Amino acid sequence: MLFAWIGFIKPGAEQIPQEVNIESNDFLTQPYINIHSVGPLCDAASRRAAMMMIFEAEDREAAQALVDDSPYKRAGIYERYDLYEYRNEVG
């Protein structure tokens, strides 16, 4: 199953600490879940407003387990975050 996870960054938390970025690199290169795409969602002023990740997981429970381990989430950078089942219709 495909999932989309969007974490909305708290105002003022756009500058991610270097140690969190390093942890995120390790998190994103884990070999257990196939991650299709990861990147920032930017507002009209080109500021990072959220992060989005599209990935495969066996089921919602496995997807939730992955996002619960996010370094950004653990660091308290997100104001809110949502996990969705993603159904790709093109491509």
Sine and cosine of phi, psi and omega as CSV:
sin_phi,cos_phi,sin_psi,cos_psi,sin_omega,cos_omega
0.00,0.00,0.56,-0.83,0.08,-1.00
-0.99,-0.10,0.57,-0.82,0.04,-1.00
-0.72,-0.69,0.50,-0.87,0.14,-0.99
-0.87,-0.48,0.74,-0.67,0.04,-1.00
-0.84,-0.54,0.80,-0.60,0.00,-1.00
-0.83,-0.55,0.82,-0.57,0.08,-1.00
-0.92,-0.39,0.86,-0.51,-0.01,-1.00
-1.00,0.01,0.84,-0.54,-0.10,-0.99
-0.97,0.24,0.69,-0.73,0.04,-1.00
-0.88,0.48,0.63,-0.78,0.09,-1.00
-0.82,0.57,0.73,-0.69,-0.01,-1.00
1.00,0.03,-0.10,0.99,-0.02,-1.00
-0.96,-0.27,0.35,0.94,-0.06,-1.00
-0.92,0.39,-0.47,0.88,0.04,-1.00
-1.00,0.07,0.97,-0.22,-0.06,-1.00
-0.98,0.20,0.78,-0.62,0.03,-1.00
-0.84,0.54,0.60,-0.80,-0.05,-1.00
-0.82,0.57,-0.67,0.74,-0.03,-1.00
-0.90,0.43,-0.53,0.85,0.04,-1.00
-0.95,0.32,-0.63,0.78,0.06,-1.00
-0.89,0.46,-0.64,0.77,0.02,-1.00
-0.90,0.43,-0.71,0.70,0.06,-1.00
-0.87,0.50,-0.61,0.79,-0.01,-1.00
-0.91,0.42,-0.62,0.79,0.04,-1.00
-0.87,0.49,-0.69,0.72,0.05,-1.00
-0.90,0.43,-0.68,0.74,0.01,-1.00
-0.85,0.52,-0.70,0.71,-0.07,-1.00
-0.97,0.26,-0.31,0.95,-0.02,-1.00
-0.99,-0.17,0.17,0.99,0.04,-1.00
-0.86,0.51,0.55,-0.84,-0.11,-0.99
-1.00,-0.01,0.04,1.00,-0.18,-0.98
-1.00,-0.05,-0.46,0.89,-0.04,-1.00
-0.85,-0.53,0.73,-0.68,0.01,-1.00
-0.99,0.16,0.94,-0.34,0.02,-1.00
-0.99,-0.11,0.85,-0.53,-0.04,-1.00
-1.00,0.08,-0.66,0.75,-0.11,-0.99
-0.38,-0.93,0.61,-0.79,0.07,-1.00
-0.58,-0.81,0.67,-0.75,0.09,-1.00
0.02,-1.00,0.18,-0.98,-0.01,-1.00
-0.98,0.19,0.49,-0.87,0.21,-0.98
-0.97,-0.26,0.83,-0.56,-0.11,-0.99
-0.95,-0.31,0.55,-0.83,0.00,-1.00
-0.99,0.14,-0.10,-1.00,-0.06,-1.00
-0.89,0.46,-0.40,0.92,0.02,-1.00
-1.00,-0.07,0.23,0.97,-0.01,-1.00
0.90,0.43,0.37,0.93,0.09,-1.00
-1.00,0.03,0.59,-0.81,0.06,-1.00
-0.89,0.45,0.88,-0.48,-0.02,-1.00
-0.94,-0.33,-0.41,0.91,-0.05,-1.00
-0.31,-0.95,0.20,-0.98,0.14,-0.99
-0.85,-0.53,0.60,-0.80,0.02,-1.00
-0.78,-0.62,0.63,-0.77,0.03,-1.00
-0.71,-0.70,0.74,-0.67,0.11,-0.99
-0.94,-0.35,0.81,-0.59,-0.08,-1.00
-0.47,-0.88,0.29,-0.96,0.05,-1.00
-0.99,-0.16,0.62,-0.79,0.12,-0.99
-0.52,-0.85,0.41,-0.91,-0.03,-1.00
-0.88,0.48,-0.62,0.78,-0.02,-1.00
-0.31,-0.95,0.04,-1.00,-0.04,-1.00
-0.88,0.48,-0.60,0.80,0.00,-1.00
-0.88,0.48,-0.70,0.72,0.03,-1.00
-0.92,0.39,-0.63,0.78,0.03,-1.00
-0.90,0.44,-0.70,0.72,0.00,-1.00
-0.90,0.44,-0.63,0.77,0.03,-1.00
-0.87,0.49,-0.64,0.77,0.03,-1.00
-0.90,0.43,-0.78,0.62,-0.08,-1.00
-0.93,0.36,-0.46,0.89,0.05,-1.00
-0.91,0.42,-0.37,0.93,-0.02,-1.00
-1.00,-0.08,0.13,0.99,-0.03,-1.00
-0.88,0.47,0.77,-0.63,0.05,-1.00
-0.87,0.50,-0.59,0.81,0.04,-1.00
-0.90,0.43,-0.66,0.75,0.02,-1.00
-0.91,0.41,-0.72,0.69,0.00,-1.00
-0.88,0.47,-0.53,0.85,-0.01,-1.00
-0.99,0.16,-0.08,1.00,0.03,-1.00
0.97,0.26,0.44,0.90,-0.04,-1.00
-0.98,0.20,-0.45,0.89,-0.06,-1.00
-1.00,0.05,0.67,-0.74,0.14,-0.99
-0.98,0.21,-0.61,0.79,0.03,-1.00
-0.34,-0.94,0.37,-0.93,0.01,-1.00
-0.52,-0.86,0.49,-0.87,-0.05,-1.00
-0.65,-0.76,0.61,-0.79,0.06,-1.00
-0.91,-0.40,0.77,-0.64,-0.02,-1.00
-0.78,-0.63,0.57,-0.82,0.24,-0.97
-0.96,0.28,0.71,-0.71,-0.06,-1.00
-0.93,-0.38,0.77,-0.64,0.03,-1.00
-0.88,-0.47,0.98,-0.17,-0.03,-1.00
-0.95,0.33,0.81,-0.58,-0.03,-1.00
-0.96,-0.27,-0.22,0.97,-0.01,-1.00
-0.69,-0.73,0.72,-0.70,0.11,-0.99
0.96,-0.27,0.00,0.00,0.00,0.00
